[in-house]
Amino acid sequence: MTETSSRMGAEEREQKTSAMEEGPVHECIAAILAENEALRRENALLQSMKNALEEGEMRYRRLFEDALTGDFITAPDGRIIACNPAFARMFGFSSVEGALSTNVRDLYEDPGDRDRLLAQLRRGGRVVNEGRTRKRRDGTRIHVVENVVGRLGADGELIEIQGYTYDDSERKRVEDALRESEERFRAVLENSLDSAYRRNLQADCYDYMSPAIEEILGFTPEEMAVMSLEEVMDRIHPDDRSLVKAELNTAAASGRGLLVYRFLAKGGEYRWLEDHFTVISDSAGRPLFRGGIVRDITGRRRAEEAIARSAAELARVHRDLESAHREANLYLDILTHDIGNTENVSNLYAELLAGSVEGEAARYAANLKRSIEKSIEILRTVSKIRRIHAGPPDLRPIDLDAVVRAEIAHFPGIPIRYEGAPRTVLADDLLCEVFTNLIGNAVKHGGPGVAVIIRVEAEEEGLLRVTVADTGRGVPEERKEEIFHCYERKQRGVGEGLGLYLVRILIDRYGGRIRVEDRIPGYPGEGAAFSFLLREAERS
């Protein structure tokens, strides 16, 4: 029993010892497991934080590198510490690395701008939306807007500049162009002789009136600005007010109008004004503003009135001239018809008298006959001139060759050489008078043995040049123009100058111009050459 008890005691002690040994081991394992779990969770948290940090860094890098603005970090001495690709592109660099090797001062149009920027940052810490002119790498200028923050050290010294910039050169260009356009427009308005205005119809006052109004009406723009509509209407001439009101009412619906009226100026006189205007209304059709251009047309109206008076006077003079013309035609009818008939009868009696007397009486009779024939010639020429002036020419194709040859036949005793060919010109049945008078003039003034040359030559397209030359005494240089006007200027004897005057107005009638030259250039005493152009008729 003792052995059994001893044995049982030993087993109990072993069990107790084993239990005592197992207790600390389990606790240790549990502690290790708990610590391991804590480390696992901490590791997971650290991994999560690492992932978040990497993700944030990636987002920041993407934000920095993909930004449309030029992001940068620089040192106070101008070194570019960091920048994104947009910054590099903006300033003309092919890569970020190229930009990082540049001092930012080299990108300033005015290096002094950099010093002023640093001073601003030291004072206020930041610069917001400030426009500056910068330079690209190739020297071209760009306009940028910058937002910059300065980072200060513990001692208050500037240690780093961070910021972003964007190129607004196009906006600046448009802004400058708009400002320049506005300045030009304002200069035009303020230097124009017309006055521009805008009237606020709701406030019943002028918002704007250009300075020219003072030149027109004597009122300054400020004086006009405070005039109410009632005051303005009171200064419009009473006879014009109803028309002005009616046009304003019509323009309120149509949106535009034209006013012509008299306005009482500051000096007390009425000025005629012309007002082209437009009306601006709101969506409900209520007129808000009326703007336009006022022009002083007083001088024009006075000129128009003077023209109207002159037109009335001209009409009266025209009527008087028509009456005088009819009366002159009556006298010419008497002159060319009745006196002409009397001259013809007198010429017959002169012929009879010349045949019935002898000696001195016969000489007197011959002189009388020549005088009567001269008078008949003058009457015929006057009749032809009257016919020319009676109305517009009725030009038609005329055989020039036939006319020349017929006129040559009228001077059988004169040596006439004709150099021409069949040609048709635009004229009338008075064309023969041109050659009659030119050949007759050569015979009359050329002296004994005078010869005549008639030449017809093609000139430029559609024109013929006709020359009638003679071997007579010629025409002095100082008389080459006036011989065609002697009749008009009364520089003549009885009947003199009518023939060449008739030639000139006939050539004018046919659309040409006649002139006289030396037959041999430089030798006026060797004969004259009368030259003129005729239009050739179209050949069928």
Buried (B, 14 or more C-beta within 10 A) or exposed (E): EEEEEEEEEEEEEEEEEEEEEEEEEEEEEEEEEEEEEEEEEEEEEEEEEEEEEEEEEEEEEEEBEEBEBBBBBBBBEBBBEBBBBBBBBBBBBEEBEEBBEBBBBEBBBEEEBBEEBBEBBBEEEEBEEBEBBBBBBEEEEBBBBBBBBBEEEEEEEBEBBBBBBBBBBEEBEEEEEEEEEEEEEEEEBEEBEBBBBBBBBEEEBBEBBBBBBBEBBBBEBEBBBEBEEEEBEEBBBEEBBEBBEEBBEEBBEEEEBEBBBBBBBEEEEBBBBBBEBBBEBEEEEEBEBBBBBBBBBBEEBEEEEEEEEEEEEEEEEEEEEEEEEEEEEEEBEEBBEEBBEEBEEBBEEBBEBBEEBEEEEBEEBBEBBEBBEEBBBBBBBBBBBBEBEEEEBEBEBBBBBEBBBEBBEEBEEBEBEBEBEEBBBBBBEBBBBBBBBBBBBBBEBBEEEBBBBBBBEEEEEEBBBBBBBBBBBBBEEEEBEEBBEBBEEEEBEEBEBBBBBBBBBBBBBBBBEBEBBBBBEEEBEBBBBBBBBBBBBEEE
